[in-house]
Amino acid sequence: MADNALGRFLRARRETTSPDRFGLPVGRRRTPGLRRAEVADLAGISVEYLIRLERGSDRQPSASVIASLADVFGLAPEERVHLHRLVKAGTTCTHTPEPLRPTVQALLDRLDHAYVVNPAGDLLAHSEGFRALAAPTGLLDASNTARFTFTDPRARVLHPDWDAIADTRAAGLRAAADLGDRIAAQLVDELTIVAGHEFTSRAGAALPRWTGVERWAHPAVGELRLAFEGLVLPGGDEHRLVVLLPDDDVTAKALLTLEGEGEDRSRG
């Protein structure tokens, strides 16, 4: 079928994945690559279901099924992103972050380093000080704290304690999805496919931390120690205001440097 892009992709990858990768005998095969039965066994699905996916009769597989197939085919990160987009193209699930109340933005304008997130981790707004802090790191490019942590290589450079940060981001996202947040559930599916085991292995029952200290290896000013406080904003959207404060004198001086550079750029 002309519009069966997902099925074509899965079949093409099956036929280009060598049986040697799994220690399977090559023997005489009617088609190159893996047999459907072999892929189904490795991915933990039925042969019948794999056939439906390849033929396009089922175009909305679960994220866990797609992640298992991506593992079997040994997809590279960019191929996982493409596979997720193919699955997403077969649905109508889209969202745009909800707007903030003007008073919340006015509050941010009076804070040094602060931002607002929804339960899914979307960065809804931030102060100018936070922009100066976060822009060089790549965080603002992702516009979502969990997506940045699990899909952007710069996150591992920025966070010396990446594993702890990843645990927190995954916990927050899963908690929101478990409580019925649709946007968080969509992002769980996305990261299940795109990030694979790095995300799915963090399935514990822990809840996210909304207070503590994070270490940042900032590309412009070096190591920072940032204390953070997460405060739930009034209203039914469960938005949270996160305020960052320097945890030591070195960090305080570095933040002043970043603010000064930001002001210089705005004047220029």
C-alpha positions as YAML, in Angstrom:
chain: A
units: angstrom
residues:
- id: 1
  name: MET
  ca: [0.00, 0.00, 0.00]
- id: 2
  name: ALA
  ca: [1.30, 3.42, -0.96]
- id: 3
  name: ASP
  ca: [0.67, 4.93, 2.46]
- id: 4
  name: ASN
  ca: [2.00, 2.02, 4.54]
- id: 5
  name: ALA
  ca: [5.27, 3.74, 5.46]
- id: 6
  name: LEU
  ca: [5.56, 2.08, 8.88]
- id: 7
  name: GLY
  ca: [5.05, -1.41, 7.45]
- id: 8
  name: ARG
  ca: [7.57, -0.81, 4.66]
- id: 9
  name: PHE
  ca: [10.15, 0.42, 7.15]
- id: 10
  name: LEU
  ca: [9.72, -2.59, 9.45]
- id: 11
  name: ARG
  ca: [9.93, -5.06, 6.58]
- id: 12
  name: ALA
  ca: [13.00, -3.36, 5.12]
- id: 13
  name: ARG
  ca: [14.78, -3.49, 8.46]
- id: 14
  name: ARG
  ca: [13.82, -7.13, 8.99]
- id: 15
  name: GLU
  ca: [15.25, -8.02, 5.60]
- id: 16
  name: THR
  ca: [18.51, -6.15, 6.22]
- id: 17
  name: THR
  ca: [19.16, -7.48, 9.75]
- id: 18
  name: SER
  ca: [21.65, -10.33, 9.60]
- id: 19
  name: PRO
  ca: [20.82, -13.60, 11.39]
- id: 20
  name: ASP
  ca: [24.48, -13.67, 12.46]
- id: 21
  name: ARG
  ca: [23.72, -10.85, 14.89]
- id: 22
  name: PHE
  ca: [21.76, -13.31, 17.02]
- id: 23
  name: GLY
  ca: [23.80, -16.42, 16.31]
- id: 24
  name: LEU
  ca: [21.08, -17.80, 14.02]
- id: 25
  name: PRO
  ca: [22.02, -20.10, 11.14]
- id: 26
  name: VAL
  ca: [22.00, -18.40, 7.76]
- id: 27
  name: GLY
  ca: [21.21, -21.54, 5.75]
- id: 28
  name: ARG
  ca: [19.01, -21.22, 2.69]
- id: 29
  name: ARG
  ca: [16.49, -18.40, 3.08]
- id: 30
  name: ARG
  ca: [13.89, -17.30, 0.58]
- id: 31
  name: THR
  ca: [14.51, -13.67, 1.53]
- id: 32
  name: PRO
  ca: [17.55, -12.01, 3.07]
- id: 33
  name: GLY
  ca: [17.68, -11.04, 6.71]
- id: 34
  name: LEU
  ca: [15.52, -12.42, 9.49]
- id: 35
  name: ARG
  ca: [12.41, -14.53, 9.10]
- id: 36
  name: ARG
  ca: [9.17, -13.17, 10.55]
- id: 37
  name: ALA
  ca: [9.08, -15.97, 13.12]
- id: 38
  name: GLU
  ca: [12.57, -15.08, 14.30]
- id: 39
  name: VAL
  ca: [11.75, -11.38, 14.67]
- id: 40
  name: ALA
  ca: [8.50, -12.18, 16.48]
- id: 41
  name: ASP
  ca: [10.30, -14.50, 18.90]
- id: 42
  name: LEU
  ca: [13.07, -11.97, 19.60]
- id: 43
  name: ALA
  ca: [10.57, -9.11, 20.08]
- id: 44
  name: GLY
  ca: [8.12, -11.12, 22.18]
- id: 45
  name: ILE
  ca: [5.16, -10.73, 19.84]
- id: 46
  name: SER
  ca: [3.18, -13.12, 17.65]
- id: 47
  name: VAL
  ca: [4.00, -13.76, 14.01]
- id: 48
  name: GLU
  ca: [0.43, -12.84, 13.12]
- id: 49
  name: TYR
  ca: [0.80, -9.44, 14.75]
- id: 50
  name: LEU
  ca: [4.09, -8.76, 12.94]
- id: 51
  name: ILE
  ca: [2.37, -9.59, 9.66]
- id: 52
  name: ARG
  ca: [-0.40, -7.10, 10.45]
- id: 53
  name: LEU
  ca: [2.18, -4.41, 11.16]
- id: 54
  name: GLU
  ca: [4.11, -5.05, 7.96]
- id: 55
  name: ARG
  ca: [0.95, -5.14, 5.86]
- id: 56
  name: GLY
  ca: [-0.48, -1.99, 7.44]
- id: 57
  name: SER
  ca: [-3.63, -3.56, 8.85]
- id: 58
  name: ASP
  ca: [-2.50, -2.42, 12.31]
- id: 59
  name: ARG
  ca: [-0.97, 1.07, 12.34]
- id: 60
  name: GLN
  ca: [-1.16, 1.94, 16.01]
- id: 61
  name: PRO
  ca: [1.17, -0.47, 17.81]
- id: 62
  name: SER
  ca: [2.05, 0.16, 21.42]
- id: 63
  name: ALA
  ca: [5.28, 1.95, 22.25]
- id: 64
  name: SER
  ca: [6.62, -1.16, 23.98]
- id: 65
  name: VAL
  ca: [6.16, -3.26, 20.82]
- id: 66
  name: ILE
  ca: [7.90, -0.67, 18.65]
- id: 67
  name: ALA
  ca: [10.73, -0.34, 21.18]
- id: 68
  name: SER
  ca: [11.22, -4.13, 21.17]
- id: 69
  name: LEU
  ca: [11.39, -4.17, 17.36]
- id: 70
  name: ALA
  ca: [13.85, -1.28, 17.39]
- id: 71
  name: ASP
  ca: [16.06, -3.29, 19.76]
- id: 72
  name: VAL
  ca: [15.88, -6.37, 17.53]
- id: 73
  name: PHE
  ca: [16.84, -4.36, 14.46]
- id: 74
  name: GLY
  ca: [19.60, -2.51, 16.33]
- id: 75
  name: LEU
  ca: [18.34, 0.88, 15.26]
- id: 76
  name: ALA
  ca: [20.58, 3.92, 15.71]
- id: 77
  name: PRO
  ca: [19.18, 6.89, 17.69]
- id: 78
  name: GLU
  ca: [18.17, 8.81, 14.56]
- id: 79
  name: GLU
  ca: [16.43, 5.70, 13.20]
- id: 80
  name: ARG
  ca: [14.49, 5.35, 16.46]
- id: 81
  name: VAL
  ca: [13.35, 8.96, 16.08]
- id: 82
  name: HIS
  ca: [12.24, 8.23, 12.52]
- id: 83
  name: LEU
  ca: [10.37, 5.12, 13.65]
- id: 84
  name: HIS
  ca: [8.56, 7.09, 16.34]
- id: 85
  name: ARG
  ca: [7.55, 9.69, 13.75]
- id: 86
  name: LEU
  ca: [6.19, 6.96, 11.49]
- id: 87
  name: VAL
  ca: [4.01, 5.64, 14.32]
- id: 88
  name: LYS
  ca: [2.92, 9.14, 15.27]
- id: 89
  name: ALA
  ca: [2.01, 9.91, 11.66]
- id: 90
  name: GLY
  ca: [-0.66, 7.22, 11.88]
- id: 91
  name: THR
  ca: [-2.43, 8.98, 14.74]
- id: 92
  name: THR
  ca: [-4.02, 12.38, 15.28]
- id: 93
  name: CYS
  ca: [-2.57, 12.92, 18.75]
- id: 94
  name: THR
  ca: [-1.01, 16.38, 18.85]
- id: 95
  name: HIS
  ca: [-0.81, 18.98, 21.55]
- id: 96
  name: THR
  ca: [0.36, 22.49, 22.18]
- id: 97
  name: PRO
  ca: [1.39, 23.61, 25.65]
- id: 98
  name: GLU
  ca: [-1.37, 25.50, 27.41]
- id: 99
  name: PRO
  ca: [-0.90, 29.29, 27.90]
- id: 100
  name: LEU
  ca: [0.03, 30.73, 31.27]
- id: 101
  name: ARG
  ca: [-1.95, 33.28, 33.21]
- id: 102
  name: PRO
  ca: [-0.45, 36.77, 32.69]
- id: 103
  name: THR
  ca: [0.15, 37.07, 36.43]
- id: 104
  name: VAL
  ca: [2.40, 34.00, 36.36]
- id: 105
  name: GLN
  ca: [4.54, 35.53, 33.64]
- id: 106
  name: ALA
  ca: [4.66, 38.76, 35.63]
- id: 107
  name: LEU
  ca: [5.94, 36.77, 38.61]
- id: 108
  name: LEU
  ca: [8.64, 35.15, 36.47]
- id: 109
  name: ASP
  ca: [9.73, 38.59, 35.28]
- id: 110
  name: ARG
  ca: [10.54, 39.46, 38.88]
- id: 111
  name: LEU
  ca: [12.60, 36.34, 39.59]
- id: 112
  name: ASP
  ca: [16.23, 35.75, 38.69]
- id: 113
  name: HIS
  ca: [16.38, 32.10, 37.60]
- id: 114
  name: ALA
  ca: [13.02, 30.39, 37.37]
- id: 115
  name: TYR
  ca: [10.78, 28.54, 34.97]
- id: 116
  name: VAL
  ca: [7.34, 26.94, 34.81]
- id: 117
  name: VAL
  ca: [6.66, 23.37, 33.72]
- id: 118
  name: ASN
  ca: [3.56, 21.27, 33.26]
- id: 119
  name: PRO
  ca: [3.42, 17.66, 34.58]
- id: 120
  name: ALA
  ca: [4.93, 16.38, 31.33]
- id: 121
  name: GLY
  ca: [7.99, 18.61, 31.77]
- id: 122
  name: ASP
  ca: [7.19, 21.09, 28.98]
- id: 123
  name: LEU
  ca: [8.94, 24.40, 29.58]
- id: 124
  name: LEU
  ca: [5.99, 26.78, 29.42]
- id: 125
  name: ALA
  ca: [7.81, 29.98, 30.36]
- id: 126
  name: HIS
  ca: [10.97, 31.19, 32.03]
- id: 127
  name: SER
  ca: [12.67, 34.26, 33.38]
- id: 128
  name: GLU
  ca: [15.35, 36.15, 31.48]
- id: 129
  name: GLY
  ca: [17.94, 34.95, 33.98]
- id: 130
  name: PHE
  ca: [17.02, 31.33, 33.32]
- id: 131
  name: ARG
  ca: [17.24, 31.94, 29.58]
- id: 132
  name: ALA
  ca: [20.79, 33.26, 30.02]
- id: 133
  name: LEU
  ca: [21.63, 30.21, 32.13]
- id: 134
  name: ALA
  ca: [19.98, 27.51, 30.03]
- id: 135
  name: ALA
  ca: [20.35, 28.71, 26.43]
- id: 136
  name: PRO
  ca: [24.04, 27.70, 26.07]
- id: 137
  name: THR
  ca: [23.28, 24.18, 27.37]
- id: 138
  name: GLY
  ca: [20.73, 23.16, 24.74]
- id: 139
  name: LEU
  ca: [17.89, 22.74, 27.22]
- id: 140
  name: LEU
  ca: [15.74, 25.42, 25.61]
- id: 141
  name: ASP
  ca: [16.09, 23.75, 22.21]
- id: 142
  name: ALA
  ca: [14.25, 20.68, 23.50]
- id: 143
  name: SER
  ca: [11.55, 22.72, 25.30]
- id: 144
  name: ASN
  ca: [10.99, 19.73, 27.61]
- id: 145
  name: THR
  ca: [13.14, 18.62, 30.52]
- id: 146
  name: ALA
  ca: [12.58, 14.86, 30.05]
- id: 147
  name: ARG
  ca: [13.07, 14.90, 26.28]
- id: 148
  name: PHE
  ca: [16.31, 16.87, 26.70]
- id: 149
  name: THR
  ca: [17.59, 14.48, 29.37]
- id: 150
  name: PHE
  ca: [17.01, 11.31, 27.36]
- id: 151
  name: THR
  ca: [17.52, 12.37, 23.73]
- id: 152
  name: ASP
  ca: [20.08, 15.17, 23.65]
- id: 153
  name: PRO
  ca: [23.76, 14.15, 24.10]
- id: 154
  name: ARG
  ca: [24.43, 17.56, 25.65]
- id: 155
  name: ALA
  ca: [22.38, 16.54, 28.70]
- id: 156
  name: ARG
  ca: [25.01, 14.00, 29.76]
- id: 157
  name: VAL
  ca: [27.67, 16.70, 29.53]
- id: 158
  name: LEU
  ca: [25.58, 19.25, 31.40]
- id: 159
  name: HIS
  ca: [24.64, 16.91, 34.26]
- id: 160
  name: PRO
  ca: [27.61, 15.17, 35.93]
- id: 161
  name: ASP
  ca: [25.01, 13.24, 37.96]
- id: 162
  name: TRP
  ca: [23.05, 12.29, 34.85]
- id: 163
  name: ASP
  ca: [21.71, 9.02, 36.22]
- id: 164
  name: ALA
  ca: [20.12, 10.75, 39.19]
- id: 165
  name: ILE
  ca: [18.63, 13.43, 36.94]
- id: 166
  name: ALA
  ca: [17.31, 10.78, 34.55]
- id: 167
  name: ASP
  ca: [15.68, 8.90, 37.45]
- id: 168
  name: THR
  ca: [13.94, 12.09, 38.55]
- id: 169
  name: ARG
  ca: [12.75, 13.02, 35.06]
- id: 170
  name: ALA
  ca: [11.44, 9.52, 34.36]
- id: 171
  name: ALA
  ca: [9.71, 9.35, 37.73]
- id: 172
  name: GLY
  ca: [7.96, 12.67, 37.19]
- id: 173
  name: LEU
  ca: [6.83, 11.74, 33.71]
- id: 174
  name: ARG
  ca: [5.52, 8.32, 34.70]
- id: 175
  name: ALA
  ca: [3.74, 9.70, 37.76]
- id: 176
  name: ALA
  ca: [1.93, 12.25, 35.60]
- id: 177
  name: ALA
  ca: [1.01, 9.61, 33.01]
- id: 178
  name: ASP
  ca: [-0.28, 7.27, 35.72]
- id: 179
  name: LEU
  ca: [-2.54, 10.06, 36.95]
- id: 180
  name: GLY
  ca: [-4.10, 10.42, 33.51]
- id: 181
  name: ASP
  ca: [-2.10, 13.29, 32.00]
- id: 182
  name: ARG
  ca: [-2.47, 12.77, 28.25]
- id: 183
  name: ILE
  ca: [0.58, 14.83, 27.27]
- id: 184
  name: ALA
  ca: [2.80, 12.93, 29.70]
- id: 185
  name: ALA
  ca: [1.47, 9.59, 28.42]
- id: 186
  name: GLN
  ca: [2.34, 10.57, 24.84]
- id: 187
  name: LEU
  ca: [5.86, 11.51, 25.90]
- id: 188
  name: VAL
  ca: [6.27, 8.21, 27.77]
- id: 189
  name: ASP
  ca: [5.45, 6.42, 24.50]
- id: 190
  name: GLU
  ca: [7.88, 8.63, 22.58]
- id: 191
  name: LEU
  ca: [10.78, 8.06, 24.97]
- id: 192
  name: THR
  ca: [10.03, 4.34, 25.18]
- id: 193
  name: ILE
  ca: [10.77, 4.18, 21.46]
- id: 194
  name: VAL
  ca: [13.42, 6.87, 21.06]
- id: 195
  name: ALA
  ca: [15.45, 6.35, 24.24]
- id: 196
  name: GLY
  ca: [14.75, 2.66, 24.69]
- id: 197
  name: HIS
  ca: [16.29, 0.88, 27.67]
- id: 198
  name: GLU
  ca: [17.78, 4.06, 29.15]
- id: 199
  name: PHE
  ca: [14.21, 5.24, 29.77]
- id: 200
  name: THR
  ca: [12.23, 2.02, 30.22]
- id: 201
  name: SER
  ca: [14.64, 0.63, 32.81]
- id: 202
  name: ARG
  ca: [13.76, 3.52, 35.15]
- id: 203
  name: ALA
  ca: [10.32, 2.20, 35.98]
- id: 204
  name: GLY
  ca: [10.51, 2.29, 39.76]
- id: 205
  name: ALA
  ca: [7.83, 3.64, 42.05]
- id: 206
  name: ALA
  ca: [9.88, 6.66, 43.18]
- id: 207
  name: LEU
  ca: [8.33, 10.11, 42.91]
- id: 208
  name: PRO
  ca: [10.29, 13.07, 41.50]
- id: 209
  name: ARG
  ca: [12.26, 15.35, 43.78]
- id: 210
  name: TRP
  ca: [11.06, 18.96, 43.83]
- id: 211
  name: THR
  ca: [13.73, 20.28, 46.15]
- id: 212
  name: GLY
  ca: [17.45, 19.66, 46.39]
- id: 213
  name: VAL
  ca: [20.72, 20.58, 44.68]
- id: 214
  name: GLU
  ca: [21.83, 19.84, 41.12]
- id: 215
  name: ARG
  ca: [25.34, 20.04, 39.71]
- id: 216
  name: TRP
  ca: [25.66, 21.54, 36.24]
- id: 217
  name: ALA
  ca: [28.82, 21.45, 34.10]
- id: 218
  name: HIS
  ca: [27.96, 24.67, 32.29]
- id: 219
  name: PRO
  ca: [29.67, 25.14, 28.88]
- id: 220
  name: ALA
  ca: [30.33, 28.85, 29.52]
- id: 221
  name: VAL
  ca: [31.12, 29.19, 33.25]
- id: 222
  name: GLY
  ca: [32.07, 25.73, 34.49]
- id: 223
  name: GLU
  ca: [30.63, 23.77, 37.39]
- id: 224
  name: LEU
  ca: [27.57, 25.16, 39.15]
- id: 225
  name: ARG
  ca: [25.72, 24.02, 42.24]
- id: 226
  name: LEU
  ca: [22.08, 25.03, 41.89]
- id: 227
  name: ALA
  ca: [19.58, 24.62, 44.70]
- id: 228
  name: PHE
  ca: [16.02, 24.22, 43.41]
- id: 229
  name: GLU
  ca: [12.54, 24.54, 44.87]
- id: 230
  name: GLY
  ca: [9.44, 23.38, 42.99]
- id: 231
  name: LEU
  ca: [6.20, 25.12, 43.96]
- id: 232
  name: VAL
  ca: [2.74, 24.09, 42.70]
- id: 233
  name: LEU
  ca: [0.87, 27.03, 41.21]
- id: 234
  name: PRO
  ca: [-2.84, 27.57, 41.97]
- id: 235
  name: GLY
  ca: [-5.26, 26.25, 39.38]
- id: 236
  name: GLY
  ca: [-6.25, 22.93, 37.91]
- id: 237
  name: ASP
  ca: [-3.37, 22.53, 35.42]
- id: 238
  name: GLU
  ca: [-0.80, 21.38, 37.99]
- id: 239
  name: HIS
  ca: [1.79, 23.79, 36.68]
- id: 240
  name: ARG
  ca: [4.88, 24.05, 38.82]
- id: 241
  name: LEU
  ca: [7.17, 27.02, 39.35]
- id: 242
  name: VAL
  ca: [10.80, 25.95, 39.76]
- id: 243
  name: VAL
  ca: [13.18, 28.48, 41.27]
- id: 244
  name: LEU
  ca: [16.96, 28.02, 41.06]
- id: 245
  name: LEU
  ca: [19.31, 29.57, 43.60]
- id: 246
  name: PRO
  ca: [23.10, 29.45, 43.91]
- id: 247
  name: ASP
  ca: [24.24, 26.90, 46.48]
- id: 248
  name: ASP
  ca: [27.72, 28.37, 46.91]
- id: 249
  name: ASP
  ca: [29.68, 31.57, 46.26]
- id: 250
  name: VAL
  ca: [31.33, 30.23, 43.10]
- id: 251
  name: THR
  ca: [27.91, 29.57, 41.57]
- id: 252
  name: ALA
  ca: [26.62, 32.97, 42.65]
- id: 253
  name: LYS
  ca: [29.51, 34.72, 40.88]
- id: 254
  name: ALA
  ca: [29.08, 32.57, 37.75]
- id: 255
  name: LEU
  ca: [25.39, 33.43, 37.54]
- id: 256
  name: LEU
  ca: [26.21, 37.12, 37.72]
- id: 257
  name: THR
  ca: [28.67, 36.63, 34.86]
- id: 258
  name: LEU
  ca: [26.00, 34.94, 32.73]
- id: 259
  name: GLU
  ca: [23.50, 37.69, 33.48]
- id: 260
  name: GLY
  ca: [26.03, 40.32, 32.44]
- id: 261
  name: GLU
  ca: [26.77, 38.53, 29.18]
- id: 262
  name: GLY
  ca: [23.04, 38.26, 28.49]
- id: 263
  name: GLU
  ca: [22.56, 41.99, 29.01]
- id: 264
  name: ASP
  ca: [25.48, 42.73, 26.68]
- id: 265
  name: ARG
  ca: [23.93, 40.57, 23.95]
- id: 266
  name: SER
  ca: [20.53, 42.23, 24.32]
- id: 267
  name: ARG
  ca: [22.08, 45.70, 24.03]
- id: 268
  name: GLY
  ca: [24.09, 44.63, 21.01]
...
